[in-house]
């Protein structure tokens, strides 16, 4: 595997399908990362999780254990503010056992455990445990 950054931490039994871009992230045991995925610095992928192809995990995203991130999922770590000259990085936390459908966009939110997010959803607000959401905005 070609590492784009020296501070990538890989757990045991991690499977990575090239090409990928990994920058200063932590990937725990038994994770699968598909091709054309980028995971940025300060992000963590929990044990037994799967990140499918063409997904983008920006900095400051924490994905829990046993999660499934489908194809083309985009995480965002900022929002527009009234002061557009000031950029503020925001964190996203994904609980355990979460499934996110293809082509979803996840803004900086907290997503509880055992959540299902339908394909193509745009998540703009926190989601409590054991909830299924879909749509734009996801409800």
C-alpha positions, 0 to 999 in steps of 0.5 A: 500500500502506498501511504501518502502520509507517514502518520497513518495507523493501521490495525490488524487484518486491514484490507485496502484496495488501491488506489486510496489516499490516506492522510494521518488517520487511524484505521482499526482492526478488520476494516475494508477500504475500497478503491478511490477512497480518501480518508483525511487526517484526524479521522478514525475508522472503527473495527470491522467497518467497511468503507466502499469505493468513491467515498470521502472521509474528511478530517475530524470524522469518527466512524464507530465499529461495525459500520457500513459506508456505501459507495460515494458517501461524502462527509463534510466538516464545515458549514456556512456561517454568517462570517464567511471569512472565518472557516471553522472545522466541525467534527462528525461522530458516527456510532456503532452499527451504522449503515449509510446508503450510497451517495449520501452526504453527511454534514457535521453531526452526531449519529447514534448507534444502529442508525440506517441512512437511506441512499442519497440522503443529506444528513443535516441534524443529529440522529438518535440511536436505533433510527432510520432516516432518508431524504433531503434533508434526512428525516 
